[in-house]
Amino acid sequence: MQVGINTDLGDSLRVKALSLVTNIVQLRKKVISKPDMLQKVLQAIFTIMVSEGDGEDNEDDILESSSSPYDTAAKILDTLALHLSPQVIYPAAILIIGTWFESGNVKQRKAAILSVAVLCEGCADFIKEKGLLKSLLEYAFIGIKDQESVIRNASLFAIGQFAEHLQPDVSDYAADLIPVLLEQISMTITKVPHDKPSRSLVKAFYALDTYCENLGSKVVPYLKQVIDTSIEVFKIAQGLSVKEHVVSTFGALANAAEEAFLPYFSDVVIIIKECLALGSEAGDAGLLHGQAIDTLGVLARNVGRIQFMPLAADCLQLGKNAMQSPDPDIRGTAYGMLASLSYVLKEDMKEELDEIVVKLLETLQSDEGIQVHYDEPGNGLFNFNDFEGEEKKDDDDDDEDDLDDIAAIKGVTVENSYLEEKEDACNALAEIATNTGSAYLEHFDDTYREMAQLIDHTSVNIRKAVTTSLARVVIAWSSLWDQLKQEDKAELSLLFNTSLETLMASARTDSEKTGALASLEALDDLLRALKGKLEIQPKCC
């Protein structure tokens, strides 16, 4: 922590030191929980968040990024909340930042608001049980109207976090919260430059989307108000990025309201078609195109099969075209929409499955986006140069060169977009298998085996997708038991027991709490669905 707070050192070294603290928190919870140790860690975290929290960018993707000491300090706080008892971490944090909410120091106010936003996931039950949500929302409401944009942005981010993690309690404040967010959007849109939205507008949409989507059916009384405002914003917005956020809001509302969204369906489809007509080239147009595809998938899943059926053929062709895009983000949204269409088309999707499933399996197998980093600057991927005029090296020399190349590797990374695409493909395969029934019969075996290859992937999000999807595939396959050949029944019984072993092992060994929980939930789903249908081998118990 001393290295982490030392601003005389380079950011790279400080980030590495703080990342080490994150790992220690996960491995040595009892040591970190000791009052003296915890106070030292928290003091260092908040020192960094106050001294370096003056930029407009710091609240963006604060829990995903570890590119700066500020982001990494926030990640330590998140890890503390997820791994320590909330009765320990929350009071200890508030002891330091409690007075900062009303501080005249802008950096302290921002740090206090962002800190409770970060803490709320791990401390959700504690916050609700102790009745702390009301006071936190009051601070956020005040912050939304603050003269300082960084406070407004932090407050909007906090509301989005509360909406995501403090349900159902936070839904009780919809009558106060939704009008405030819509007012913020309406006020901010007039100040938006032609190319990019302000951060306040982005944060307001984030808060609105997250809050409405997590309201579920309770959003219905506010549908007209939110949709009317969103359509008006879409019409007057100059930048495509603003339109992207509006289309995302439509998806959030449809997810929450489901068939109650139907009265607005035709108006929203007109807007989506307008977005798709702009093309899918890189930049804001590409992002808008991807969001339009994503929202079509949400509508397919929620407004009703009969109502969406007239659009199904065009959407199917759109999805098949989009999954050939060079952009992994566009491909990922296409996979999601095709999965949603399988809910509408059911077994009528059979003729398209060969093309779609092959592409999805290729994505699971793909190593696209992998970057190899070397110790020596300028040393690229393994060099197999043609040295004309030189004698051919013998096999031993070649082996030695390969070992030298491997020894020079400093690390391997994968771009997030490709990881997310792989996760989307895994989820899509499971959903298509579930929805298309007997039409999927010839693809079950290949799907299961390709997914199983990723069970130990380095990305926890992919591991979670794999464990959940493996269970869904086995359940979908077993639902067709009467249609299976005898050898297929034997294969399924074997894979059922293999899945039990795999999921139990993942639950025991996954280093991430969320990964272990996903394995346990998948195991529970599998056992509940197939109890009494397939025999469990003694070695699985």
Sequence and secondary structure as in RCSB ss.txt:
>XXXX:A:sequence
MQVGINTDLGDSLRVKALSLVTNIVQLRKKVISKPDMLQKVLQAIFTIMVSEGDGEDNEDDILESSSSPYDTAAK
ILDTLALHLSPQVIYPAAILIIGTWFESGNVKQRKAAILSVAVLCEGCADFIKEKGLLKSLLEYAFIGIKDQESV
IRNASLFAIGQFAEHLQPDVSDYAADLIPVLLEQISMTITKVPHDKPSRSLVKAFYALDTYCENLGSKVVPYLKQ
VIDTSIEVFKIAQGLSVKEHVVSTFGALANAAEEAFLPYFSDVVIIIKECLALGSEAGDAGLLHGQAIDTLGVLA
RNVGRIQFMPLAADCLQLGKNAMQSPDPDIRGTAYGMLASLSYVLKEDMKEELDEIVVKLLETLQSDEGIQVHYD
EPGNGLFNFNDFEGEEKKDDDDDDEDDLDDIAAIKGVTVENSYLEEKEDACNALAEIATNTGSAYLEHFDDTYRE
MAQLIDHTSVNIRKAVTTSLARVVIAWSSLWDQLKQEDKAELSLLFNTSLETLMASARTDSEKTGALASLEALDD
LLRALKGKLEIQPKCC
>XXXX:A:secstr
 HHHH TTS HHHHHHHHHHHHHHHHH HHHHHSHHHHHHHHHHHHHHHHHS  STTTTTTTTT  SSHHHHHHH
HHHHHHHHS HHHHHHHHHHHHGGGGG S HHHHHHHHHHHHHHTTTTHHHHHHTT HHHHHHHHHHHHT SSHH
HHHHHHHHHHHHHHHSTTGGGGGHHHHHHHHHHHHHHHHTT  SS   HHHHHHHHHHHHHHHHHGGGGGGGHHH
HHHHHHHHHHH  SHHHHHHHHHHHHHHHHHHGGGGGGGHHHHHHHHHHHHTT   SSHHHHHHHHHHHHHHHHH
HHS HHHHHHHHHHHHHHHHHHTT S HHHHHHHHHHHHHHHHHHGGGGHHHHHHHHHHHHHHHH  TTEEEEES
STT  S      TTS    HHHHHHHHHHHHHTEEEEEE HHHHHHHHHHHHHHHHHHHHHGGGGGGGHHHHHHH
HHTTTT S HHHHHHHHHHHHHHHHHHHTTGGGS HHHHHHHHHHHHHHHHHHHHHHHH SSHHHHHHHHHHHHH
HHHHHTTTS   GGG 
